[in-house]
Amino acid sequence: MLSGSFPSTSLSAEQLLERFSSGSIRQRRSLIPTLEFRASEIAALGSAALAAFDPAGDAWEAGWLLQVLQRHQPQVLPALLGARDGWFQAPSSIGIDYGPLQRDLLAESFEDADRSTSAILRRLAGAEAERRGYVYFSEVPAMPGQDLVTLDRLWFAYSQGRFGFSVQARLLEGLNGRYDRLWPRIGWKLDGVWTRYPGAFDWSITAPEGHMPLINQLRGVRLMDAVLNHPSLLARRSSVKR
């Protein structure tokens, strides 16, 4: 196991990636600036750059590497993605195409991704939710768990592990289940006032941890609680790697 700090500038791109995939959370995050600076070397590795990661998983390191390549070496992405609409597998119980969401998250177009997520939640809730334009908390238990897990995986993977339902649930747990303390912690409330959507939200990777996705513009406790405690998300929570 790696411990302490380690030199990065003298390491090959392959060695950097090995440490990026296997080091402690602190070590992995410390490598971010170096890896971005050496994006051209990462791109030259082709698919080998992502060989340590599982497309069926949610490794934020893989999502971040893809975003770095999108920013600095976009010409290599078609070869990495092939015919797929996103690098991560995104299964759906009801045939939802998660390609557009993956493209928005890859491009760090988080506001568009948030809107797509809201539309997907309405679709998961059923035709009546789509018609009325929002989800009732009572509709959440019947939502396909596979799709909720897919949404959570994609948000987690493309945000350096900072966004997603599982992140929001972890923060809530650390606040003893108090939503009144969660809202300001994730930036949904400031000085007792609800953050105006969408203009006052921070649609960037530097937003407060757990800031996205916005489950519902009404930000009701019962809906949020129903989503975070869906059985499939509860089962997933213990496996999320920070």
C-alpha positions as CSV (number, residue, x, y, z in Angstrom):
1,M,0.0,0.0,0.0
2,L,1.2,3.5,-0.8
3,S,1.8,5.8,2.1
4,G,3.0,9.3,2.5
5,S,3.7,11.6,-0.4
6,F,5.6,10.4,-3.5
7,P,7.3,12.2,-6.4
8,S,5.2,12.6,-9.5
9,T,7.2,14.7,-11.9
10,S,9.8,12.0,-12.5
11,L,7.3,9.2,-13.0
12,S,6.2,7.9,-16.4
13,A,2.6,8.4,-17.4
14,E,2.0,4.7,-16.8
15,Q,3.4,5.0,-13.3
16,L,1.3,8.1,-12.6
17,L,-1.9,6.3,-13.7
18,E,-1.0,3.2,-11.6
19,R,-0.8,5.4,-8.5
20,F,-3.9,7.3,-9.5
21,S,-5.8,4.1,-9.6
22,S,-4.4,2.5,-6.4
23,G,-3.3,5.2,-4.0
24,S,-5.1,6.6,-1.0
25,I,-7.8,9.2,-1.6
26,R,-5.3,11.9,-0.6
27,Q,-2.7,10.6,-2.9
28,R,-5.1,10.3,-5.8
29,R,-6.3,13.8,-5.5
30,S,-2.8,15.2,-5.1
31,L,-2.0,13.8,-8.6
32,I,-4.7,15.7,-10.4
33,P,-2.7,18.8,-11.3
34,T,0.2,16.7,-12.6
35,L,-2.0,14.4,-14.7
36,E,-3.8,17.3,-16.2
37,F,-0.5,19.0,-17.1
38,R,0.6,15.8,-18.8
39,A,-2.6,15.2,-20.7
40,S,-0.9,14.7,-24.0
41,E,1.1,11.8,-22.6
42,I,-2.1,10.3,-21.2
43,A,-3.8,10.7,-24.5
44,A,-0.9,8.8,-26.2
45,L,-1.6,5.8,-24.2
46,G,-5.0,5.3,-25.8
47,S,-7.3,2.8,-24.1
48,A,-4.5,1.7,-21.8
49,A,-5.0,5.0,-19.9
50,L,-8.3,3.6,-18.6
51,A,-7.3,-0.1,-18.4
52,A,-7.3,-0.1,-14.5
53,F,-11.0,1.0,-14.4
54,D,-14.2,-0.8,-14.9
55,P,-16.9,0.7,-17.1
56,A,-19.5,-1.0,-15.0
57,G,-18.2,0.8,-11.9
58,D,-18.2,4.4,-10.8
59,A,-14.5,5.3,-10.5
60,W,-14.3,9.1,-10.5
61,E,-10.7,8.8,-11.6
62,A,-11.8,7.4,-14.9
63,G,-14.5,10.1,-15.3
64,W,-12.0,12.8,-14.5
65,L,-9.4,11.4,-17.0
66,L,-12.1,11.5,-19.7
67,Q,-12.9,15.1,-18.8
68,V,-9.2,16.0,-19.0
69,L,-9.0,14.5,-22.4
70,Q,-12.2,16.2,-23.4
71,R,-10.6,19.6,-22.4
72,H,-7.1,19.1,-23.8
73,Q,-7.0,16.1,-26.2
74,P,-10.6,15.7,-27.5
75,Q,-9.4,14.1,-30.7
76,V,-8.7,10.8,-28.9
77,L,-12.1,10.4,-27.4
78,P,-13.8,8.8,-30.4
79,A,-11.3,5.9,-30.3
80,L,-11.8,5.5,-26.5
81,L,-15.6,5.5,-26.7
82,G,-16.0,3.6,-30.0
83,A,-19.6,3.1,-30.9
84,R,-20.7,3.8,-27.3
85,D,-22.4,7.0,-26.3
86,G,-20.4,7.1,-23.0
87,W,-17.5,5.2,-21.5
88,F,-19.4,4.0,-18.5
89,Q,-22.0,1.3,-18.8
90,A,-25.4,2.8,-18.1
91,P,-28.1,0.1,-17.8
92,S,-31.8,1.0,-17.7
93,S,-34.8,-1.2,-16.7
94,I,-37.1,0.8,-19.0
95,G,-34.9,1.5,-22.0
96,I,-33.6,5.0,-21.1
97,D,-30.7,6.2,-23.2
98,Y,-28.2,7.7,-20.8
99,G,-25.9,8.8,-23.6
100,P,-27.0,12.4,-23.6
101,L,-26.5,12.6,-19.8
102,Q,-23.0,11.2,-20.1
103,R,-22.1,13.7,-22.8
104,D,-23.2,16.6,-20.7
105,L,-21.4,15.3,-17.6
106,L,-18.2,14.6,-19.7
107,A,-18.4,18.2,-21.0
108,E,-19.0,19.4,-17.4
109,S,-22.3,21.0,-18.6
110,F,-23.7,20.4,-15.2
111,E,-26.8,22.5,-15.6
112,D,-27.8,20.6,-18.7
113,A,-27.1,17.3,-16.9
114,D,-29.2,18.4,-13.9
115,R,-32.1,19.2,-16.2
116,S,-31.7,15.8,-17.9
117,T,-31.7,14.1,-14.5
118,S,-34.9,15.8,-13.5
119,A,-36.6,14.7,-16.7
120,I,-35.3,11.1,-16.1
121,L,-36.7,11.1,-12.6
122,R,-40.1,12.2,-13.9
123,R,-40.0,9.4,-16.5
124,L,-39.0,6.9,-13.8
125,A,-42.0,8.0,-11.8
126,G,-44.4,7.4,-14.6
127,A,-46.7,9.2,-17.1
128,E,-48.6,11.2,-14.5
129,A,-45.3,12.7,-13.1
130,E,-44.3,13.6,-16.6
131,R,-47.6,15.2,-17.3
132,R,-47.6,17.3,-14.1
133,G,-43.9,18.1,-14.3
134,Y,-42.8,16.9,-11.0
135,V,-42.5,13.8,-8.8
136,Y,-44.5,12.9,-5.7
137,F,-42.6,11.3,-2.9
138,S,-45.1,8.4,-2.9
139,E,-44.0,7.6,-6.5
140,V,-40.4,7.0,-5.6
141,P,-40.5,3.5,-4.0
142,A,-41.8,2.1,-7.4
143,M,-39.0,3.7,-9.4
144,P,-36.6,1.1,-11.0
145,G,-33.7,0.8,-8.7
146,Q,-31.3,0.0,-11.6
147,D,-31.9,3.4,-13.1
148,L,-31.5,5.3,-9.8
149,V,-28.2,3.6,-9.4
150,T,-27.1,4.4,-12.9
151,L,-27.9,8.1,-12.3
152,D,-25.9,8.1,-9.1
153,R,-23.0,6.3,-10.6
154,L,-22.7,8.7,-13.5
155,W,-22.9,11.8,-11.3
156,F,-20.3,10.4,-8.9
157,A,-18.0,9.3,-11.7
158,Y,-18.0,12.6,-13.5
159,S,-17.6,14.9,-10.5
160,Q,-14.5,13.6,-8.8
161,G,-16.8,11.8,-6.4
162,R,-18.4,15.1,-5.2
163,F,-22.0,14.9,-6.6
164,G,-24.7,12.3,-6.6
165,F,-27.4,10.8,-4.4
166,S,-24.9,8.7,-2.4
167,V,-22.9,11.8,-1.6
168,Q,-25.9,13.7,-0.5
169,A,-26.9,10.7,1.7
170,R,-23.5,10.5,3.2
171,L,-23.5,14.2,4.1
172,L,-27.0,13.9,5.6
173,E,-25.9,11.0,7.7
174,G,-22.9,13.1,9.0
175,L,-25.4,15.8,10.0
176,N,-27.5,13.3,12.1
177,G,-30.2,13.2,9.4
178,R,-31.0,16.9,9.8
179,Y,-32.2,18.3,6.5
180,D,-32.2,21.8,8.0
181,R,-28.4,21.5,8.2
182,L,-28.0,19.7,4.9
183,W,-29.6,22.5,2.8
184,P,-26.9,25.1,3.6
185,R,-24.2,22.4,3.6
186,I,-24.9,21.6,-0.1
187,G,-25.6,25.1,-1.1
188,W,-29.3,24.9,-1.5
189,K,-29.9,27.5,1.2
190,L,-28.0,30.6,2.2
191,D,-28.7,32.6,5.3
192,G,-32.1,30.9,5.6
193,V,-33.1,31.7,2.0
194,W,-33.5,29.1,-0.7
195,T,-30.9,29.4,-3.4
196,R,-32.6,30.7,-6.6
197,Y,-32.7,28.0,-9.3
198,P,-31.1,28.0,-11.8
199,G,-29.4,31.4,-11.7
200,A,-27.9,31.3,-8.3
201,F,-26.8,27.7,-8.4
202,D,-23.1,26.9,-8.9
203,W,-22.9,24.7,-12.0
204,S,-19.2,23.9,-11.7
205,I,-17.0,21.2,-10.2
206,T,-16.1,23.7,-7.4
207,A,-19.7,23.8,-6.2
208,P,-20.3,22.6,-2.6
209,E,-20.1,18.9,-2.2
210,G,-23.5,17.3,-2.8
211,H,-24.8,20.4,-4.7
212,M,-26.0,18.3,-7.6
213,P,-28.3,16.9,-8.8
214,L,-31.2,18.9,-7.6
215,I,-33.9,16.3,-7.0
216,N,-36.8,18.7,-7.2
217,Q,-37.0,22.5,-7.5
218,L,-39.4,22.5,-4.6
219,R,-36.7,20.8,-2.5
220,G,-39.1,19.1,-0.2
221,V,-37.8,16.8,2.6
222,R,-40.2,14.0,1.9
223,L,-39.2,13.6,-1.8
224,M,-35.5,13.9,-1.0
225,D,-35.8,11.4,1.8
226,A,-37.7,9.0,-0.4
227,V,-35.0,9.1,-3.1
228,L,-32.0,8.8,-0.7
229,N,-33.6,5.9,1.1
230,H,-34.7,4.0,-2.0
231,P,-33.7,0.3,-1.3
232,S,-31.4,0.2,-4.3
233,L,-29.5,3.3,-3.3
234,L,-29.3,2.1,0.3
235,A,-27.7,-1.1,-1.0
236,R,-25.3,0.8,-3.2
237,R,-24.1,3.2,-0.5
238,S,-21.7,0.8,1.3
239,S,-19.9,0.1,-2.0
240,V,-19.2,3.7,-3.0
241,K,-15.4,4.4,-3.0
242,R,-14.5,8.0,-2.2
